[in-house]
């Protein structure tokens, strides 16, 4: 570590910031994310930094450390700054948990699943690795050893709904051995990562980050089976009512509410367009009235001589010209509205990631309302 610090200082003095940033990142990877020997950076951490994909290894080392380095009553031994940072990010940031004078352990025991910040919707995770190869879960290779990861238990942290308890195969501990202890199993894990099974929104369901009653019942039975020492303490926060299958999360509700406000703004813009169209229609109607008065004398037979016979060349009806112009203007406005509405819906889908059916109904209603305001009933019937 002292060698890297010396090099970083040297590059900083010379103003070579790209090399300085690279060494600083390597120090963070080796000391904070992959702590091994005090004041030394593990070569494996440097290699992972160069590969630019440390996430599976970070997860493997964290799981392996929790599983192997524990003392009495399950206390984790050693420093795991990344795990601690992750743990704190899910705890309440305001209210009794922050202001209470109790010990941290006591305050944590006063929380329930409803008080935990499970998921940040701005992360936008849409695909999840469910399993690899023939494994029922995800085997991981770390710098210290191999262990499996059960993603079915982490879906709520990725924003999805916990509907029911997982199957035994999905949470089976199928992998755990020290680095180099089982070369055959290591090769099997390596091959399994060539066949990754991805779970998408179509199979995982809507993003609500909530837990249904069948899942909470499974958790309670699991606690009884494992005999976890959870003492009963007064709850810090008032608990909401039980969640039914028809309820959605507050975050999802806010997303739909914002989308509806945007549609209302779009409707106001269309009101303005309808107003200008009406003004244009009135001006064309006045021009039509003027042309009708002038055409009473101008519409005469124009006689030309051809083979000694009079040929009548009638002039074009001004009323039809005006009606054609009005029809073209209406058609143009209708096309512009459809294009704007399509672009708005695509942008909304991109922002929310999961546009509800309610929005489609609102959009259709606004569209029909616009057609009723712009087109006459007889023409609207033909258009529809």
C-alpha positions as CSV (number, residue, x, y, z in Angstrom):
1,X,0.0,0.0,0.0
2,X,2.8,2.4,0.8
3,X,4.3,1.9,-2.7
4,X,1.0,2.8,-4.3
5,X,0.5,5.8,-2.1
6,X,4.0,7.0,-3.0
7,X,3.3,6.6,-6.7
8,X,-0.1,8.4,-6.4
9,X,1.6,11.3,-4.6
10,X,4.2,11.4,-7.4
11,X,1.6,11.6,-10.1
12,X,-0.4,14.2,-8.2
13,X,2.7,16.5,-7.9
14,X,3.2,16.2,-11.7
15,X,-0.5,16.8,-12.4
16,X,-1.0,13.5,-14.1
17,X,-4.5,13.0,-12.8
18,X,-5.5,10.0,-15.0
19,X,-2.8,7.8,-13.5
20,X,-3.4,9.3,-10.0
21,X,-7.1,8.4,-10.2
22,X,-6.3,4.8,-11.4
23,X,-4.0,4.2,-8.4
24,X,-6.5,5.7,-6.0
25,X,-9.2,3.4,-7.3
26,X,-6.9,0.4,-7.0
27,X,-6.2,1.4,-3.3
28,X,-9.9,1.6,-2.6
29,X,-10.5,-1.8,-4.2
30,X,-7.7,-3.4,-2.3
31,X,-8.1,-1.8,1.1
32,X,-11.8,-1.0,1.5
33,X,-13.6,-3.5,-0.8
34,X,-11.2,-6.5,-0.5
35,X,-9.5,-6.2,2.9
36,X,-7.0,-9.0,3.5
37,X,-3.7,-8.1,5.1
38,X,-3.2,-4.8,7.0
39,X,-1.5,-2.2,4.9
40,X,-1.2,-4.5,1.9
41,X,-3.2,-4.6,-1.4
42,X,-4.1,-8.1,-2.5
43,X,-2.9,-8.9,-6.0
44,X,-6.3,-10.5,-6.7
45,X,-8.0,-7.1,-6.0
46,X,-5.7,-5.4,-8.5
47,X,-6.5,-8.1,-11.1
48,X,-10.3,-7.6,-10.5
49,X,-9.8,-3.8,-10.8
50,X,-8.1,-4.3,-14.2
51,X,-11.0,-6.6,-15.3
52,X,-13.5,-3.8,-14.5
53,X,-16.2,-6.2,-13.2
54,X,-15.7,-6.7,-9.4
55,X,-19.4,-7.0,-8.5
56,X,-19.7,-10.9,-8.4
57,X,-16.4,-11.2,-6.5
58,X,-17.5,-8.5,-4.0
59,X,-20.7,-10.4,-3.4
60,X,-18.8,-13.7,-3.1
61,X,-16.3,-12.4,-0.6
62,X,-19.0,-10.7,1.5
63,X,-21.1,-13.9,1.7
64,X,-18.0,-16.0,2.3
65,X,-16.8,-13.8,5.1
66,X,-20.3,-13.8,6.8
67,X,-20.5,-17.6,6.5
68,X,-17.0,-18.4,7.7
69,X,-15.8,-15.6,10.0
70,X,-18.3,-15.5,12.8
71,X,-17.9,-15.8,16.6
72,X,-20.3,-16.4,19.4
73,X,-24.0,-15.9,18.7
74,X,-23.3,-15.3,15.0
75,X,-21.2,-12.1,15.4
76,X,-19.2,-11.3,12.3
77,X,-15.5,-11.1,12.9
78,X,-13.3,-8.7,10.8
79,X,-14.0,-5.4,9.1
80,X,-16.5,-5.4,6.3
81,X,-16.9,-1.7,5.4
82,X,-18.9,-2.4,2.3
83,X,-21.4,-4.6,4.1
84,X,-21.8,-2.0,6.8
85,X,-22.4,0.8,4.2
86,X,-25.0,-1.4,2.5
87,X,-26.7,-2.2,5.8
88,X,-27.0,1.5,6.9
89,X,-28.4,2.5,3.5
90,X,-31.5,0.4,4.2
91,X,-32.2,1.8,7.7
92,X,-34.5,4.8,8.4
93,X,-32.9,8.2,8.0
94,X,-35.4,10.1,10.2
95,X,-37.8,9.6,13.0
96,X,-37.4,7.7,16.3
97,X,-34.7,5.5,14.9
98,X,-32.4,8.5,14.5
99,X,-33.5,10.5,17.6
100,X,-33.7,7.6,20.1
101,X,-31.0,7.4,22.8
102,X,-31.1,3.6,22.9
103,X,-28.3,1.4,21.7
104,X,-28.1,0.7,18.0
105,X,-28.9,-2.9,18.5
106,X,-32.0,-2.0,20.5
107,X,-33.1,0.4,17.9
108,X,-32.7,-2.1,15.2
109,X,-34.8,-4.7,17.1
110,X,-37.6,-2.0,17.2
111,X,-37.8,-2.1,13.4
112,X,-40.0,-4.2,11.2
113,X,-40.0,-5.0,7.5
114,X,-42.3,-2.0,6.9
115,X,-39.6,0.4,8.3
116,X,-36.8,-0.8,6.0
117,X,-35.9,1.1,2.8
118,X,-35.8,-1.8,0.5
119,X,-35.3,-0.3,-2.9
120,X,-34.5,3.0,-4.6
121,X,-36.6,3.3,-7.8
122,X,-34.0,5.6,-9.5
123,X,-31.7,2.6,-9.8
124,X,-33.9,1.2,-12.6
125,X,-32.9,-2.5,-12.4
126,X,-34.9,-4.5,-15.0
127,X,-33.0,-7.8,-15.3
128,X,-31.9,-10.2,-12.6
129,X,-29.6,-13.2,-12.7
130,X,-31.8,-16.0,-11.3
131,X,-29.5,-19.0,-11.7
132,X,-26.5,-20.3,-13.6
133,X,-26.3,-23.6,-15.5
134,X,-27.7,-26.6,-13.6
135,X,-27.5,-24.8,-10.2
136,X,-30.8,-23.8,-8.6
137,X,-29.2,-20.5,-7.6
138,X,-26.1,-18.5,-8.4
139,X,-22.6,-19.9,-7.6
140,X,-20.0,-17.3,-6.9
141,X,-16.2,-17.3,-7.1
142,X,-14.4,-15.0,-4.7
143,X,-10.8,-14.3,-3.7
144,X,-11.1,-16.4,-0.6
145,X,-13.4,-19.2,-1.8
146,X,-16.6,-20.2,-3.4
147,X,-20.2,-19.9,-2.1
148,X,-23.7,-19.7,-3.6
149,X,-26.0,-16.7,-3.7
150,X,-29.8,-17.1,-3.5
151,X,-31.3,-14.2,-5.6
152,X,-34.9,-15.2,-4.9
153,X,-34.4,-13.8,-1.3
154,X,-33.1,-10.5,-2.6
155,X,-35.9,-9.6,-5.1
156,X,-37.4,-7.1,-2.8
157,X,-34.1,-5.2,-2.6
158,X,-34.2,-5.1,-6.5
159,X,-37.7,-3.6,-6.4
160,X,-39.9,-6.7,-7.1
161,X,-42.7,-8.1,-5.0
162,X,-42.2,-10.9,-2.6
163,X,-45.3,-13.0,-3.4
164,X,-44.6,-16.3,-1.6
165,X,-41.9,-18.3,0.1
166,X,-39.2,-19.8,-2.2
167,X,-38.8,-23.5,-2.9
168,X,-36.1,-25.5,-1.2
169,X,-34.1,-25.8,-4.4
170,X,-33.9,-22.0,-4.8
171,X,-32.4,-21.5,-1.3
172,X,-30.3,-24.7,-1.1
173,X,-26.7,-24.2,0.1
174,X,-25.1,-26.1,-2.8
175,X,-21.6,-24.4,-2.9
176,X,-19.1,-23.7,-0.1
177,X,-15.4,-24.4,-0.1
178,X,-12.1,-22.6,0.3
179,X,-10.1,-21.4,-2.6
180,X,-8.3,-24.3,-4.2
181,X,-10.0,-26.9,-2.1
182,X,-12.2,-28.4,-4.8
183,X,-10.8,-27.9,-8.4
184,X,-13.6,-30.1,-9.9
185,X,-16.4,-28.0,-8.4
186,X,-14.6,-24.8,-9.4
187,X,-14.5,-25.9,-13.0
188,X,-18.2,-26.8,-12.8
189,X,-19.0,-23.2,-11.5
190,X,-16.9,-21.7,-14.2
191,X,-18.8,-23.6,-16.9
192,X,-22.2,-22.7,-15.3
193,X,-21.4,-19.0,-15.8
194,X,-21.5,-19.6,-19.5
195,X,-25.2,-20.4,-19.2
196,X,-26.9,-17.6,-17.3
197,X,-30.7,-17.6,-16.7
198,X,-32.1,-14.0,-16.6
199,X,-35.3,-13.1,-14.9
200,X,-37.2,-10.1,-16.4
201,X,-40.2,-8.0,-15.5
202,X,-42.5,-10.3,-17.5
203,X,-41.7,-13.2,-15.2
204,X,-40.8,-11.4,-12.0
205,X,-43.9,-9.2,-12.0
206,X,-44.4,-5.5,-11.2
207,X,-42.0,-3.4,-9.2
208,X,-43.7,-2.6,-5.9
209,X,-40.9,-3.6,-3.4
210,X,-43.6,-5.1,-1.0
211,X,-44.1,-8.4,0.6
212,X,-47.4,-10.4,0.4
213,X,-48.9,-12.3,3.3
214,X,-47.8,-15.8,2.0
215,X,-44.2,-14.6,2.0
216,X,-44.3,-13.1,5.5
217,X,-45.9,-16.3,6.8
218,X,-43.0,-18.2,5.3
219,X,-40.5,-15.9,7.1
220,X,-42.2,-16.4,10.4
221,X,-42.1,-20.2,10.1
222,X,-38.4,-19.9,9.0
223,X,-37.6,-17.9,12.2
224,X,-39.3,-20.6,14.3
225,X,-37.4,-23.3,12.6
226,X,-34.0,-21.7,12.9
227,X,-34.8,-20.5,16.5
228,X,-33.3,-17.0,15.8
229,X,-32.9,-15.0,19.1
230,X,-35.3,-12.1,18.4
231,X,-36.3,-10.5,21.7
232,X,-39.6,-8.6,21.7
233,X,-39.1,-4.8,22.1
234,X,-41.5,-1.9,21.6
235,X,-41.8,-0.9,18.0
236,X,-40.4,2.5,17.0
237,X,-42.8,3.3,14.2
238,X,-46.6,2.9,13.7
239,X,-47.3,0.0,11.4
240,X,-49.4,0.3,8.2
241,X,-52.3,-2.2,7.6
242,X,-51.6,-5.5,5.9
243,X,-50.9,-5.3,2.2
244,X,-53.3,-7.0,-0.1
245,X,-52.7,-8.0,-3.7
246,X,-54.6,-5.0,-5.0
247,X,-52.4,-2.5,-3.2
248,X,-49.4,-0.8,-4.7
249,X,-46.4,0.9,-3.1
250,X,-46.2,4.6,-2.4
251,X,-43.4,5.0,-4.9
252,X,-45.5,3.4,-7.6
253,X,-48.5,5.6,-6.7
254,X,-46.3,8.7,-7.0
255,X,-45.1,7.5,-10.4
256,X,-48.7,7.2,-11.7
257,X,-49.7,10.5,-10.2
258,X,-46.8,12.3,-11.9
259,X,-47.7,10.6,-15.2
260,X,-51.3,11.7,-14.9
261,X,-50.2,15.3,-14.2
262,X,-48.1,15.2,-17.3
263,X,-51.1,14.0,-19.4
264,X,-53.2,16.8,-18.0
265,X,-50.5,19.3,-19.1
266,X,-50.6,17.6,-22.5
267,X,-54.4,18.1,-22.6
268,X,-54.0,21.8,-21.8
269,X,-51.6,22.1,-24.7
270,X,-54.2,20.5,-26.9
271,X,-56.8,23.0,-25.7
272,X,-54.6,25.7,-26.9
273,X,-54.2,24.0,-30.3
274,X,-57.9,23.6,-30.5
275,X,-58.4,27.3,-29.8
276,X,-56.0,28.3,-32.6
277,X,-57.7,25.9,-34.9
278,X,-61.1,27.4,-34.1
279,X,-59.8,30.9,-34.8
280,X,-58.5,29.6,-38.2
281,X,-61.8,28.0,-38.9
282,X,-63.7,31.3,-38.2
283,X,-61.3,33.3,-40.4
284,X,-61.8,30.8,-43.3
285,X,-65.6,30.9,-42.7
286,X,-65.5,34.7,-43.1
287,X,-63.5,34.4,-46.2
288,X,-66.0,31.9,-47.5
289,X,-68.8,34.3,-46.9
290,X,-67.0,37.0,-48.7
291,X,-66.3,34.8,-51.7
292,X,-69.9,33.7,-51.8
293,X,-71.0,37.3,-52.2
294,X,-68.4,38.0,-54.9
295,X,-69.0,34.8,-56.7
296,X,-72.7,35.6,-57.3
297,X,-71.7,38.0,-60.1
298,X,-68.3,36.4,-61.0
299,X,-69.8,33.0,-61.6
300,X,-70.9,33.5,-65.2
301,X,-70.6,31.4,-68.1
302,X,-67.3,31.9,-69.9
303,X,-67.9,31.3,-73.5
304,X,-65.1,30.3,-75.9
305,X,-65.4,29.6,-79.5
306,X,-64.5,26.2,-80.6
307,X,-65.7,24.8,-84.0
308,X,-68.3,27.6,-83.9
309,X,-69.9,26.3,-80.7
310,X,-70.1,27.9,-77.3
311,X,-68.3,25.9,-74.6
312,X,-69.1,26.6,-70.9
313,X,-66.0,26.6,-68.5
314,X,-67.5,26.8,-65.0
315,X,-65.2,28.2,-62.3
316,X,-64.2,26.1,-59.2
317,X,-66.7,26.4,-56.3
318,X,-65.1,28.6,-53.6
319,X,-67.0,26.8,-50.9
320,X,-65.4,23.5,-51.8
321,X,-62.0,25.1,-51.7
322,X,-62.5,26.4,-48.2
323,X,-64.0,23.1,-47.0
324,X,-61.0,21.3,-48.4
325,X,-58.6,23.7,-46.6
326,X,-60.4,23.2,-43.3
327,X,-60.3,19.4,-43.8
328,X,-56.6,19.5,-44.5
329,X,-55.9,21.7,-41.4
330,X,-57.9,19.3,-39.2
331,X,-56.1,16.3,-40.6
332,X,-52.7,18.0,-40.0
333,X,-53.6,18.7,-36.4
334,X,-54.8,15.2,-35.8
335,X,-51.5,13.7,-37.1
336,X,-49.5,16.1,-35.0
337,X,-51.5,15.1,-31.9
338,X,-51.0,11.4,-32.6
339,X,-47.3,11.9,-33.0
340,X,-46.9,14.0,-29.9
341,X,-49.0,11.5,-27.9
342,X,-46.9,8.6,-29.1
343,X,-43.6,10.4,-28.3
344,X,-45.0,11.3,-24.8
345,X,-46.0,7.7,-24.1
346,X,-42.6,6.4,-25.2
347,X,-40.9,8.9,-22.9
348,X,-43.2,8.0,-20.1
349,X,-42.4,4.3,-20.5
350,X,-38.7,5.1,-20.5
351,X,-39.0,7.1,-17.2
352,X,-41.3,4.8,-15.3
353,X,-40.1,1.5,-16.8
354,X,-43.5,0.0,-16.1
355,X,-46.4,2.2,-17.6
356,X,-49.7,1.2,-16.0
357,X,-52.8,0.3,-18.0
358,X,-54.5,3.3,-16.4
359,X,-52.3,5.7,-18.5
360,X,-53.4,4.0,-21.8
361,X,-57.0,4.5,-20.8
362,X,-56.5,8.2,-19.9
363,X,-54.6,8.8,-23.2
364,X,-57.4,7.2,-25.2
365,X,-60.0,9.3,-23.4
366,X,-58.1,12.5,-24.0
367,X,-57.7,11.6,-27.6
368,X,-61.4,10.9,-28.1
369,X,-62.3,14.1,-26.3
370,X,-60.0,16.0,-28.6
371,X,-61.6,14.5,-31.7
372,X,-65.1,15.4,-30.4
373,X,-64.0,19.0,-30.0
374,X,-62.3,19.3,-33.4
375,X,-64.4,17.2,-35.8
376,X,-68.1,17.3,-36.5
377,X,-70.0,14.2,-35.3
378,X,-70.7,13.0,-38.9
379,X,-67.1,13.2,-39.9
380,X,-65.9,11.8,-36.6
381,X,-68.1,8.7,-37.2
382,X,-66.4,8.1,-40.6
383,X,-62.9,8.7,-39.1
384,X,-63.4,6.2,-36.3
